[in-house]
């Protein structure tokens, strides 16, 4: 991150990835008719943050992070999303 050109390229790539995930999340809500009260952009940030954190934990202790943990957590968040006024 100390290299400004590398940071610029990484930032652009991450923004594109978040946008793609946001579009998928929004399309999923439209198709299912489910309103989680969370924007696609926030879902993208949540998903990337959780996946990055779980990946780091798995590097440290692979047994602590089962293969299905992220999917299980996301499905529970979607089924019981936070109240809309807290979701932003």
KAGIQUI-V784980 format. One record per helix or strand. SS is the DSSP state (~ for helix, > for strand). FROM is the first residue (numbers start at 0). LEN is the number of residues. Records with the same first field share a line. If there is no record, write none. Layout:
SS->FROM-LEN ; FROM-LEN
This chain:
~->3-29 ; 39-21 ; 61-3 ; 68-11 ; 83-4
